[in-house]
Amino acid sequence: MGFLLNKINLLSKKNLPPLAVFLFLLAGISLSGPLVYPQQADTGKSAWIIPIRGDIDPAMVTFVRREAGKALSEGTDFIVFEIDTFGGRVDSALQITSFITSIKDARTIAWVNTGDGSMGVSWSAGALIAFSCSGIYMASGTSIGAAAPVTVGANGGSDSADEKTVAAVRSQMAALAERNGYPLGLALAMVDYDVELWEVLVDGRTGVLTLGELERLESAGQTEQGAAKVERRSVISPPGKLLSLTSGEANRYGLAGLADDRESLFAAIGASEAAGESSPGIADSIIAFLTSGPVQAVLIILGLVMVFLELNTPGFGIPGIVAALAFITVFGSGALLGRVDSLEIILFLLGVGCLAVEIFVLPGFGIMGISGIVLIGLSLLFSMQDFVIPRADWEWGLMGRNAIVVVFSLLAAVGGIAVIALLGPRIRLFDGLTLKTRITETAYSPLPADSPEAAADEDYAALTGRRGVTVSTLRPSGTAEIEGRIYRVEGDGVFIEPGEPVEVVRVYGSRIVVRSRGKGS
């Protein structure tokens, strides 16, 4: 850094144009790395180690926030993020980087380490997280880079993300590099396939420059006196390739310091002891499992199918309990990750209410039923993300993937319900849930004209409050004997077995609604 300041002062005394000074300053920033080299340990300063291993997902965001908060509450001087990951979700990585850059009361360190079961890599989202820290250290045999965002293609493989998403991640990497003093060219080449990166000598000092930076400095050197002397050495990252660096290369280009073990890391950053070390517990593993896409889809399908079975059985039984547990798991796990609040719960309850009105109050299937399905779908969609209206391109992509999961789950649930409705009578498991006898008459068709109870001028309203006994099963309609006469009646929303005492509670024209009074009443 002193070299850079001295050179700028020298250029200023020579009255060079501001453009030349600016170009050299830009090169100096690219050539100078962060102050990450070993220093004398400062007795009394402590470090807290937080591992970031495996896929970067919403559960990892919650873990990092919780453990970093714990470290800060203990007054830790350094928070060391031990990174070992191939990457993961862009939204989760951005949330972690945003949180790390917000930490003011401790210095943040990224450490790419090796060990038993370790892969020794900080790729993709891992590189983004590393650049958000104020210092980077790497053990021998580790690597960092390849941070271009990807999407899952139709064949299950990885495809390059669209240009808007790449531009968003590229600008974020560049901003983090500028914030923490890392070579800007390295950050750009790790994200963008179009960046050509060169190793150069500027006034005898090794550094890295993008092709654009290099050409501007070469042009200034040909036209301006005292401009930096630039010499091309080799292409580090050609166009069409993503940059990945070994620990030695990262150290050579001023990106990272070297630390093969905890003792050397502490000596380099100036810490004397470990105040604590976090590790994911069983609860973190369970939450990560429950919030994964496939498990969420299975829970949604199971919950919807069980709701259908519950609506087709009298009372509240096992299907209702299973449905409740499935949706409690979906919304509860989302709430633990901070993705569910009152909005999702209200939408879900409104959706269930609309379906109940459609089933029990309004005939057929119309606007209330459709509205109920839409509201339930929206509640499930919002429970899988921490925003309602997407703003960034990656948020639109995430919302699209979540919508696919929800729509697939709804369609699969409809298919499962159709299978149960068609095959239920043939499966012994559903003997108590399905009707196997054929109904040859409509619920409100008139009784035979020669039957004594078929009086055209009868006032059915007078039957309100009268009591009788069911003759057939009410599913929900059937026949009942009331004061010695047989009437076609309808159960009040539940199935009623033959021989059950009933009471007429409502009469709508020729429609007689009865309620069970229970045996022995």
C-alpha positions in Angstrom: 0.0 0.0 0.0 2.9 2.4 0.8 4.3 1.6 -2.7 1.0 2.6 -4.2 0.8 5.9 -2.3 4.4 6.9 -3.1 3.8 6.2 -6.8 0.7 8.4 -6.8 2.5 11.2 -5.1 5.3 10.9 -7.7 2.8 11.0 -10.6 1.1 14.1 -9.1 4.4 16.0 -8.9 5.0 15.4 -12.6 1.7 17.2 -13.4 0.3 14.2 -15.3 -3.3 14.3 -16.5 -5.9 13.0 -14.0 -6.8 10.1 -16.4 -3.3 8.7 -16.1 -3.3 8.9 -12.3 -6.7 7.3 -12.3 -5.6 4.4 -14.5 -2.6 3.7 -12.4 -4.7 3.8 -9.3 -7.1 1.3 -10.8 -4.2 -1.0 -11.6 -2.8 -0.5 -8.1 -6.1 -1.6 -6.6 -6.2 -4.7 -8.8 -2.6 -5.5 -8.0 -2.8 -4.9 -4.3 -4.5 -7.6 -2.2 -6.0 -7.4 1.2 -3.8 -7.3 4.2 -4.1 -11.0 5.0 -0.5 -11.9 5.7 0.6 -13.3 9.1 1.1 -10.9 11.9 2.0 -11.0 15.6 -0.7 -12.7 17.7 -2.5 -10.2 19.9 -2.9 -11.8 23.3 -6.4 -11.8 24.7 -8.3 -11.7 21.3 -10.6 -14.6 20.7 -12.1 -16.3 17.6 -15.3 -18.2 17.1 -15.5 -20.8 14.4 -18.7 -21.4 12.4 -18.6 -24.2 9.7 -20.3 -23.6 6.4 -20.3 -27.1 4.9 -22.5 -28.8 2.3 -25.3 -27.2 0.3 -26.0 -23.5 0.9 -29.8 -23.5 1.6 -32.3 -21.7 3.8 -31.4 -23.9 6.8 -27.8 -22.8 6.5 -28.9 -19.1 6.6 -30.7 -19.7 9.8 -27.7 -21.6 11.3 -25.2 -18.9 10.4 -27.3 -16.1 11.7 -28.0 -17.9 15.0 -24.4 -18.9 15.7 -22.9 -15.6 14.6 -25.4 -13.9 17.0 -24.2 -16.2 19.7 -20.6 -15.3 19.0 -21.2 -11.6 19.0 -23.1 -11.9 22.3 -20.0 -13.4 23.8 -17.9 -10.5 22.7 -15.8 -12.5 20.2 -13.2 -10.5 18.3 -13.0 -12.7 15.2 -15.8 -14.8 13.6 -14.1 -17.5 11.4 -16.4 -19.1 8.7 -14.8 -22.4 7.9 -16.0 -23.0 4.3 -16.3 -26.3 2.5 -19.0 -26.3 -0.2 -19.6 -26.7 -3.9 -22.3 -24.0 -3.6 -26.1 -24.0 -3.4 -29.0 -21.6 -3.7 -28.3 -18.0 -4.9 -30.9 -16.5 -2.6 -29.5 -18.2 0.5 -25.9 -17.2 -0.4 -26.9 -13.6 -0.9 -28.7 -13.6 2.5 -25.6 -15.0 4.2 -23.3 -12.4 2.5 -25.6 -9.6 3.4 -25.6 -10.7 7.0 -21.8 -11.1 7.1 -21.2 -7.6 5.7 -23.6 -6.2 8.3 -21.4 -7.5 11.2 -19.6 -4.5 12.7 -18.5 -5.7 16.2 -16.1 -8.4 15.0 -13.8 -9.1 12.1 -15.0 -11.8 9.7 -12.6 -14.4 8.3 -13.3 -17.0 5.6 -11.1 -20.1 6.0 -11.1 -22.8 3.3 -9.8 -25.7 5.2 -9.1 -29.4 4.7 -9.6 -32.4 7.0 -11.4 -35.7 7.5 -14.4 -35.8 5.1 -13.6 -32.3 3.8 -13.7 -31.5 0.1 -11.4 -28.5 0.5 -13.4 -26.2 -1.9 -15.2 -22.9 -1.8 -16.9 -22.8 -5.1 -20.0 -21.0 -6.5 -22.0 -19.7 -3.6 -19.1 -20.5 -1.3 -16.8 -18.1 -3.2 -19.5 -15.4 -2.8 -19.6 -15.9 0.9 -15.8 -15.9 1.1 -15.6 -12.5 -0.7 -18.0 -11.0 1.9 -15.6 -11.6 4.7 -12.9 -9.0 5.5 -10.1 -11.7 5.2 -9.6 -14.9 3.4 -7.3 -17.8 4.3 -6.8 -21.1 2.6 -5.1 -24.4 3.5 -2.8 -26.1 1.1 -4.7 -28.2 -1.4 -7.8 -26.1 -1.4 -9.4 -24.1 -4.2 -11.9 -21.2 -4.6 -13.9 -19.8 -7.6 -16.4 -20.9 -10.3 -19.0 -18.6 -8.9 -21.3 -18.3 -12.0 -25.0 -18.9 -11.1 -26.6 -21.9 -12.7 -30.1 -23.3 -13.1 -31.5 -26.8 -13.1 -32.4 -27.8 -16.7 -35.3 -29.9 -17.9 -33.0 -33.0 -18.1 -31.9 -32.6 -14.5 -28.5 -31.2 -15.4 -27.1 -27.7 -14.8 -27.5 -24.9 -17.3 -26.0 -21.4 -17.3 -28.3 -18.8 -15.8 -29.6 -15.9 -17.9 -27.6 -12.8 -18.4 -29.6 -10.7 -15.9 -28.9 -13.2 -13.1 -25.2 -13.4 -14.1 -25.0 -9.6 -14.1 -26.6 -9.4 -10.7 -24.2 -11.9 -9.1 -21.3 -10.3 -11.0 -22.1 -6.9 -9.6 -22.4 -8.3 -6.1 -19.1 -10.1 -6.3 -17.4 -6.9 -7.6 -19.0 -4.9 -4.8 -17.7 -7.3 -2.2 -14.2 -7.3 -3.7 -14.1 -3.5 -3.7 -15.5 -3.4 -0.1 -12.8 -5.8 1.3 -9.9 -4.9 -0.9 -9.7 -8.0 -3.1 -8.4 -7.9 -6.7 -11.5 -6.9 -8.8 -10.4 -8.9 -11.8 -10.4 -12.2 -9.8 -14.0 -11.6 -8.7 -15.2 -10.8 -12.2 -13.5 -13.8 -13.8 -15.0 -16.2 -11.3 -18.5 -15.2 -12.3 -18.4 -14.1 -15.9 -17.4 -16.4 -18.8 -16.7 -13.4 -21.0 -13.9 -11.9 -18.8 -10.3 -12.4 -20.0 -7.9 -12.2 -17.1 -4.1 -11.7 -17.4 -1.2 -12.1 -15.0 0.9 -9.0 -15.5 4.0 -7.1 -14.2 3.3 -3.5 -13.3 6.6 -1.8 -12.5 8.0 -5.2 -11.7 5.2 -6.2 -9.4 3.0 -9.2 -10.1 -0.7 -8.7 -10.3 -3.9 -9.5 -12.3 -5.8 -7.3 -14.7 -8.8 -7.8 -17.0 -8.1 -7.3 -20.7 -9.9 -4.0 -20.6 -7.8 -2.7 -17.7 -4.6 -4.0 -19.3 -5.3 -2.3 -22.6 -6.1 1.0 -20.9 -2.8 0.9 -18.9 -0.8 0.0 -22.0 -2.4 2.9 -23.9 -1.6 5.3 -21.1 2.0 4.0 -21.0 2.5 4.9 -24.6 1.2 8.4 -24.4 1.9 9.6 -20.8 5.2 10.3 -19.2 5.8 8.5 -15.9 3.0 6.0 -16.5 3.3 2.6 -15.0 5.4 0.1 -17.0 3.1 -2.9 -17.9 4.3 -6.3 -19.1 2.0 -9.1 -20.1 3.0 -12.5 -18.7 0.2 -15.1 -19.3 -3.5 -15.5 -19.5 -5.0 -16.7 -16.2 -8.5 -17.1 -17.4 -9.4 -17.1 -21.1 -12.8 -16.1 -22.5 -15.3 -18.9 -22.2 -13.9 -20.3 -18.9 -14.6 -19.6 -15.3 -11.7 -18.8 -12.9 -10.8 -21.2 -10.1 -7.7 -20.7 -8.0 -5.6 -23.0 -5.9 -4.5 -21.8 -2.5 -1.1 -21.0 -3.9 -2.5 -19.0 -6.8 -4.9 -17.2 -4.5 -1.9 -16.2 -2.3 0.2 -15.3 -5.2 -2.4 -12.9 -6.6 -3.1 -11.2 -3.2 -6.5 -12.8 -2.6 -5.8 -15.1 0.4 -3.3 -15.8 3.1 -2.2 -19.4 3.8 -3.2 -21.3 7.0 -3.0 -25.1 7.1 -4.3 -25.4 10.7 -6.0 -23.5 13.4 -2.8 -22.4 15.1 -1.4 -20.8 12.0 -4.7 -19.2 11.2 -4.9 -17.7 14.7 -1.4 -16.4 14.4 -2.2 -14.8 11.1 -5.3 -13.0 12.2 -4.0 -12.1 15.6 -6.2 -14.3 17.8 -4.9 -16.2 20.8 -7.7 -18.5 21.7 -10.9 -20.1 20.4 -13.9 -18.7 22.3 -16.2 -21.3 20.8 -16.9 -23.5 17.9 -20.4 -24.1 16.4 -21.6 -27.3 14.7 -25.0 -28.1 13.2 -27.2 -30.2 15.5 -29.9 -32.8 14.8 -32.5 -30.0 14.8 -30.7 -28.2 12.0 -30.5 -31.4 10.0 -34.2 -32.1 10.5 -35.2 -28.6 9.4 -33.0 -28.8 6.3 -34.7 -32.1 5.4 -38.2 -30.9 6.0 -37.7 -27.7 4.0 -36.2 -29.4 0.9 -38.2 -29.3 -2.2 -39.1 -33.0 -2.5 -40.2 -33.3 1.1 -42.3 -30.1 0.9 -44.1 -31.5 -2.2 -44.8 -34.9 -0.5 -46.2 -33.1 2.6 -48.5 -30.9 0.5 -49.8 -33.9 -1.5 -50.4 -35.9 1.6 -52.1 -33.0 3.4 -54.5 -32.3 0.5 -55.4 -36.0 0.0 -56.1 -36.4 3.7 -58.3 -33.4 3.6 -60.4 -35.0 0.9 -60.7 -38.3 2.9 -61.6 -36.3 6.0 -64.4 -34.5 4.2 -65.8 -37.9 3.1 -65.9 -39.5 6.5 -68.2 -38.7 9.4 -66.7 -36.9 12.4 -63.0 -36.0 12.7 -60.7 -39.0 12.4 -57.2 -40.1 11.4 -57.3 -38.4 7.9 -58.0 -35.1 9.6 -55.2 -35.6 12.1 -52.7 -36.5 9.3 -53.7 -33.5 7.2 -53.3 -31.2 10.2 -49.8 -32.6 11.0 -48.7 -32.3 7.3 -49.6 -28.7 7.0 -48.3 -27.8 10.5 -45.0 -29.3 9.4 -45.0 -27.3 6.1 -45.8 -23.9 7.8 -43.9 -24.7 11.0 -40.6 -25.5 9.3 -41.0 -22.4 7.2 -41.7 -20.3 10.3 -38.4 -21.6 11.8 -36.6 -20.2 8.8 -38.3 -16.9 9.0 -40.4 -17.4 5.8 -43.9 -17.8 7.4 -45.8 -15.1 9.2 -49.5 -14.2 9.6 -50.0 -13.6 5.8 -49.4 -17.3 4.9 -51.6 -18.6 7.8 -54.5 -16.2 6.9 -54.4 -17.1 3.2 -54.4 -20.8 4.1 -57.3 -20.5 6.5 -59.3 -18.4 4.0 -58.7 -21.0 1.3 -59.9 -23.9 3.6 -62.9 -21.7 4.5 -63.8 -21.1 0.8 -63.6 -24.9 0.1 -65.8 -25.6 3.1 -68.4 -23.2 1.9 -68.3 -24.7 -1.6 -68.7 -28.2 -0.2 -71.3 -27.7 2.5 -73.3 -24.6 1.4 -73.1 -24.0 -2.3 -74.0 -26.7 -4.9 -71.6 -27.7 -7.6 -68.1 -26.3 -8.0 -67.7 -22.7 -8.7 -66.0 -19.5 -7.8 -65.6 -20.3 -4.1 -63.9 -23.6 -4.8 -61.5 -22.1 -7.3 -60.8 -19.2 -4.9 -60.0 -21.7 -2.1 -57.6 -23.6 -4.2 -55.8 -20.4 -5.4 -55.6 -19.1 -1.8 -54.2 -22.4 -0.5 -51.7 -22.5 -3.4 -50.5 -18.9 -2.7 -50.1 -19.6 1.0 -47.9 -22.7 0.2 -45.9 -20.7 -2.3 -45.2 -17.8 0.1 -44.2 -20.3 2.8 -41.3 -21.4 0.6 -39.7 -18.0 0.2 -39.1 -14.9 2.4 -40.6 -12.3 0.0 -44.1 -11.8 -1.5 -43.3 -9.6 -4.5 -40.0 -10.5 -6.3 -37.8 -7.6 -7.2 -34.5 -9.0 -8.3 -34.1 -11.4 -11.2 -33.0 -14.3 -8.9 -36.1 -13.8 -6.9 -38.2 -14.2 -10.0 -36.3 -17.4 -10.7 -36.8 -18.7 -7.2 -40.5 -17.9 -7.2 -40.8 -19.8 -10.5 -39.2 -22.9 -9.1 -41.4 -22.7 -6.0 -44.5 -22.3 -8.1 -43.5 -25.4 -10.0 -43.3 -27.4 -6.8 -46.7 -26.1 -5.6 -48.5 -26.7 -8.9 -47.0 -30.1 -9.2 -48.1 -30.9 -5.7 -51.7 -29.7 -6.4 -51.9 -31.7 -9.6 -50.5 -34.8 -7.9 -53.0 -34.4 -5.1 -55.9 -34.1 -7.5 -54.6 -37.2 -9.3 -54.4 -39.1 -6.0 -57.9 -38.0 -5.0 -59.2 -39.2 -8.4 -57.6 -42.6 -7.9 -59.0 -43.0 -4.5 -62.5 -42.0 -5.7 -62.3 -44.5 -8.5 -60.6 -47.4 -6.8 -61.6 -46.8 -3.2 -64.7 -49.2 -3.4 -62.3 -52.0 -4.5 -59.7 -51.5 -1.7 -60.5 -53.0 1.6 -58.6 -50.2 3.4 -61.3 -47.7 2.4 -64.3 -49.9 3.3 -65.3 -47.4 6.0 -64.7 -44.4 3.8 -66.5 -45.2 0.5 -70.1 -46.1 -0.6 -70.3 -49.4 -2.4 -74.0 -49.5 -3.0 -75.6 -47.9 -6.0 -77.9 -44.9 -5.7 -80.5 -45.2 -8.4 -82.6 -42.2 -7.4 -81.8 -38.6 -6.8 -81.8 -37.3 -3.3 -85.0 -35.3 -3.8 -86.9 -37.4 -6.3 -90.6 -37.9 -5.5 -91.7 -41.1 -3.8 -94.0 -43.5 -5.7 -97.4 -41.9 -6.3 -99.2 -44.8 -4.7 -97.2 -44.6 -1.4 -99.3 -43.4 1.5 -96.7 -40.7 2.4 -96.7 -39.0 -1.0 -99.3 -36.4 -0.3 -99.0 -33.5 -2.8 -100.5 -31.0 -0.5 -98.5 -31.9 2.6 -96.9 -29.1 4.6 -93.3 -30.2 5.2 -92.6 -27.1 7.3 -94.7 -28.6 10.0 -92.2 -31.4 10.5 -89.6 -29.0 12.0 -88.7 -30.2 15.5 -90.4 -33.7 14.9 -88.4 -36.8 15.8 -88.0 -40.1 14.0 -85.5 -43.0 13.2 -83.4 -43.4 10.0 -84.4 -46.3 7.8 -81.4 -46.2 5.5 -77.9 -44.8 5.8 -77.8 -41.1 5.2 -74.8 -40.4 2.8 -75.8 -37.6 3.3 -79.4 -38.3 2.0 -81.6 -41.3 2.5 -85.0 -42.2 4.2 -86.3 -41.8 7.7 -89.5 -42.7 9.5 -91.1 -39.7 11.2 -94.2 -40.3 13.2 -95.0 -43.5 11.4 -94.4 -42.2 7.9 -91.4 -42.5 5.6 -89.7 -39.4 4.3 -86.7 -38.6 2.1 -84.3 -36.7 4.3 -80.8 -35.3 4.3 -78.2 -35.5 7.2 -76.9 -32.3 8.5 -73.4 -32.5 7.0 -72.5 -36.0 8.4 -73.3 -39.6 7.6 -75.9 -41.2 9.8 -76.3 -45.0 10.2 -79.7 -46.9 10.0 -81.7 -47.0 13.2 -80.3 -43.7 14.5 -82.7 -41.4 16.3 -83.0 -38.1 14.4 -84.7 -34.8 14.7 -85.9 -32.4 11.9 -83.9 -29.2 12.2 -84.7 -27.4 8.9 -87.1 -27.6 6.0 -86.5 -26.0 2.6 -89.5 -26.7 0.5 -89.5 -30.5 0.1 -85.9 -30.7 1.4 -86.0 -32.1 5.0 -82.7 -31.8 7.0 -82.3 -33.9 10.1 -79.7 -34.2 12.9 -78.7 -37.3 14.8 -79.8 -37.4 18.4 -77.6 -40.3 19.3 -78.8 -43.8 20.3 -80.7 -44.0 23.5 -82.1 -40.5 23.2 
